[in-house]
Amino acid sequence: MDIFPFLKLGLFWWLLPLAVLAGILRSPWVKGIVGELLVRFSARLFLDNSEYRSLHNIILPTIDSTTQIDHIFVSRYGIFVVETKNLSGWIFDGEKQETWTQKLYRKTYKIQNPLRQNFRHIKALGEVLGLPTDKFHSLVVFTGGSTFKTAVPPNVTYLGGLVGYVKSKKDILLSPQEIEVILQKIEVKRLKPSFATTRKHIRHIEYKRYAENSRLSSSKQHQGLF
C-alpha cells in the first residue's frame, strides 16, 4: 500500500499549527506584548523598585473612551510614563509631526507619533491624579531592531536607554506621601485587568481610527483630491 499520501497528511497536521503560531507571533498585538515584557524585565533588573514604584498595562477611563498606558514608574523624581513600540525596519520621525514613517523592506507604513500618543496618556493621567504636566516625564522606548534614520528626540530611545533616561532625572518633584496617594488613586481609577477590558479598549481604538480615516477621506474628496 502506498503510504506517501498518509505521510503528506501527517506532515500537514504538523505544519498547520506551526504556521498558525508563526502568524500569531508576527501579529502587532503579540509584538506589542513582547516589547512591553522586555521593558518590564529591564526595569525590574536595573531600577530599584523601592525608589521607582512600577505599574504596567494600565487602562484608564476617559470622557469619551479609554486610554492604555504601557508603563508607569512613580518616584520622588516624578512620574515616568513610558510608551513601548516593538517595530523593525527604518523609522523616519519628527517630534511635532502627526505621523511617523516605518520602512520595512519595500513597504512603507504610517504610524501614529508615539510622543503625541504619550502626551494624551499624560493628560488623562494628570486629570485622574489632579497633577500638572510638569510632574511627569514622557518616554518612548523602541524595541524590535528598528533603526532611526532621522534625528531622535531626547525622550525617544531604544531599550538600552530606558534606565539611563530614568536615572538622569534628579530634581525632587514628589514627596513620599504624594507617591503613596498617586499609587492609590491609579489603582482605584484603573479598569480591572482582563481580556474583556483589553478587547473593549481595542474596539474603542478601532472605532476612532475608522472615524478619523473617514474624516480624512471626506476632506480629501471635498477638496477634489480624488
DRENKEZA-954878 format. One record per residue (C-alpha): residue number from 0; residue in one letter; z negated, x, y. Coordinates in steps of 0.5 Angstrom, whole numbers, plus 500, padded with zeros to 3 digits. Last residue first. Example, Ala and Ser with C-alpha at 12.3 -4.5 7.8 and 13.67 -1.06 7.14 Angstrom:
DRENKEZA-954878
VOZA   num   residu    pz    px    py
VOZA     1        S   486   527   498
VOZA     0        A   484   525   491
END
This chain:
DRENKEZA-954878
VOZA   num   residu    pz    px    py
VOZA   225        F   511   480   624
VOZA   224        L   509   484   631
VOZA   223        G   510   478   635
VOZA   222        Q   504   478   639
VOZA   221        H   501   471   636
VOZA   220        Q   503   474   629
VOZA   219        K   499   480   630
VOZA   218        S   493   476   632
VOZA   217        S   494   472   626
VOZA   216        S   494   478   621
VOZA   215        L   488   481   625
VOZA   214        R   484   474   624
VOZA   213        S   486   473   617
VOZA   212        N   483   480   616
VOZA   211        E   477   479   619
VOZA   210        A   476   472   615
VOZA   209        Y   477   476   609
VOZA   208        R   473   481   610
VOZA   207        K   467   477   612
VOZA   206        Y   468   473   606
VOZA   205        E   468   479   601
VOZA   204        I   462   482   605
VOZA   203        H   458   475   604
VOZA   202        R   460   475   597
VOZA   201        I   457   482   596
VOZA   200        H   451   479   598
VOZA   199        K   450   474   594
VOZA   198        R   452   478   588
VOZA   197        T   446   483   590
VOZA   196        T   441   477   590
VOZA   195        A   444   475   584
VOZA   194        F   443   481   580
VOZA   193        S   436   482   583
VOZA   192        P   432   486   588
VOZA   191        K   428   480   592
VOZA   190        L   430   480   599
VOZA   189        R   427   485   604
VOZA   188        K   422   481   609
VOZA   187        V   415   483   606
VOZA   186        E   417   490   603
VOZA   185        I   420   492   610
VOZA   184        K   414   489   614
VOZA   183        Q   409   493   609
VOZA   182        L   413   499   610
VOZA   181        I   413   499   617
VOZA   180        V   406   497   618
VOZA   179        E   404   503   614
VOZA   178        I   408   508   618
VOZA   177        E   405   505   624
VOZA   176        Q   398   507   622
VOZA   175        P   400   514   620
VOZA   174        S   403   514   627
VOZA   173        L   410   514   629
VOZA   172        L   415   518   633
VOZA   171        I   413   526   632
VOZA   170        D   419   530   634
VOZA   169        K   421   535   628
VOZA   168        K   428   532   626
VOZA   167        S   431   538   622
VOZA   166        K   427   536   616
VOZA   165        V   432   530   615
VOZA   164        Y   438   534   616
VOZA   163        G   436   540   612
VOZA   162        V   435   535   606
VOZA   161        L   441   531   606
VOZA   160        G   446   537   607
VOZA   159        G   447   538   600
VOZA   158        L   450   531   599
VOZA   157        Y   455   532   604
VOZA   156        T   454   531   612
VOZA   155        V   455   526   617
VOZA   154        N   450   526   623
VOZA   153        P   453   532   626
VOZA   152        P   460   528   627
VOZA   151        V   465   532   622
VOZA   150        A   471   535   626
VOZA   149        T   477   533   622
VOZA   148        K   480   534   615
VOZA   147        F   473   532   611
VOZA   146        T   474   534   604
VOZA   145        S   471   529   599
VOZA   144        G   468   531   592
VOZA   143        G   464   525   590
VOZA   142        T   458   525   595
VOZA   141        F   458   523   602
VOZA   140        V   452   522   606
VOZA   139        V   451   518   613
VOZA   138        L   445   519   617
VOZA   137        S   442   515   622
VOZA   136        H   436   517   625
VOZA   135        F   431   511   628
VOZA   134        K   425   510   633
VOZA   133        D   430   511   638
VOZA   132        T   433   504   636
VOZA   131        P   427   500   639
VOZA   130        L   422   497   634
VOZA   129        G   421   490   632
VOZA   128        L   421   491   625
VOZA   127        V   426   486   623
VOZA   126        E   430   487   629
VOZA   125        G   430   494   628
VOZA   124        L   432   493   621
VOZA   123        A   438   489   623
VOZA   122        K   440   494   629
VOZA   121        I   439   500   624
VOZA   120        H   444   497   619
VOZA   119        R   449   495   624
VOZA   118        F   449   502   626
VOZA   117        N   450   504   619
VOZA   116        Q   456   500   619
VOZA   115        R   458   503   625
VOZA   114        L   457   510   622
VOZA   113        P   460   508   616
VOZA   112        N   467   507   620
VOZA   111        Q   470   502   615
VOZA   110        I   475   505   610
VOZA   109        K   483   505   611
VOZA   108        Y   486   508   605
VOZA   107        T   492   512   604
VOZA   106        K   496   514   597
VOZA   105        R   500   520   595
VOZA   104        Y   494   524   592
VOZA   103        L   488   520   595
VOZA   102        K   488   520   603
VOZA   101        Q   482   516   606
VOZA   100        T   482   514   613
VOZA    99        W   477   512   618
VOZA    98        T   476   505   621
VOZA    97        E   473   503   628
VOZA    96        Q   474   509   631
VOZA    95        K   468   512   635
VOZA    94        E   466   518   631
VOZA    93        G   473   519   629
VOZA    92        D   475   521   621
VOZA    91        F   480   523   617
VOZA    90        I   477   524   610
VOZA    89        W   481   528   604
VOZA    88        G   480   526   597
VOZA    87        S   474   523   593
VOZA    86        L   469   518   595
VOZA    85        N   462   516   594
VOZA    84        K   459   514   601
VOZA    83        T   452   513   602
VOZA    82        E   449   510   608
VOZA    81        V   442   513   610
VOZA    80        V   437   510   615
VOZA    79        F   432   515   617
VOZA    78        I   426   512   620
VOZA    77        G   422   517   625
VOZA    76        Y   419   524   625
VOZA    75        R   412   521   623
VOZA    74        S   416   519   616
VOZA    73        V   420   513   613
VOZA    72        F   426   514   609
VOZA    71        I   430   508   608
VOZA    70        H   436   509   603
VOZA    69        D   442   504   601
VOZA    68        I   441   499   606
VOZA    67        Q   444   492   605
VOZA    66        T   445   487   610
VOZA    65        T   445   479   609
VOZA    64        S   449   473   612
VOZA    63        D   449   469   619
VOZA    62        I   442   471   622
VOZA    61        T   441   477   618
VOZA    60        P   437   477   611
VOZA    59        L   435   484   609
VOZA    58        I   438   487   602
VOZA    57        I   434   494   601
VOZA    56        N   437   499   596
VOZA    55        H   432   504   596
VOZA    54        L   425   505   600
VOZA    53        S   422   512   601
VOZA    52        R   416   515   604
VOZA    51        Y   417   522   607
VOZA    50        E   411   525   608
VOZA    49        S   407   523   602
VOZA    48        N   414   523   598
VOZA    47        D   415   531   600
VOZA    46        L   423   531   600
VOZA    45        F   426   536   596
VOZA    44        L   427   533   589
VOZA    43        R   426   526   590
VOZA    42        A   431   526   596
VOZA    41        S   436   530   591
VOZA    40        F   435   524   586
VOZA    39        R   435   519   591
VOZA    38        V   442   521   594
VOZA    37        L   445   522   587
VOZA    36        L   443   515   585
VOZA    35        E   446   512   591
VOZA    34        G   453   516   590
VOZA    33        V   452   514   582
VOZA    32        I   451   506   585
VOZA    31        G   457   507   590
VOZA    30        K   462   510   584
VOZA    29        V   460   504   580
VOZA    28        W   461   499   585
VOZA    27        P   468   502   587
VOZA    26        S   470   502   580
VOZA    25        R   472   508   576
VOZA    24        L   467   508   571
VOZA    23        I   468   501   570
VOZA    22        G   476   502   568
VOZA    21        A   474   508   564
VOZA    20        L   469   504   560
VOZA    19        V   474   499   559
VOZA    18        A   479   504   556
VOZA    17        L   474   507   552
VOZA    16        P   472   500   549
VOZA    15        L   479   499   547
VOZA    14        L   481   506   544
VOZA    13        W   476   505   538
VOZA    12        W   479   498   537
VOZA    11        F   486   501   538
VOZA    10        L   485   506   533
VOZA     9        G   482   501   528
VOZA     8        L   489   497   529
VOZA     7        K   493   504   528
VOZA     6        L   489   506   522
VOZA     5        F   491   499   519
VOZA     4        P   498   499   521
VOZA     3        F   498   506   517
VOZA     2        I   495   503   511
VOZA     1        D   502   503   507
VOZA     0        M   500   500   500
END
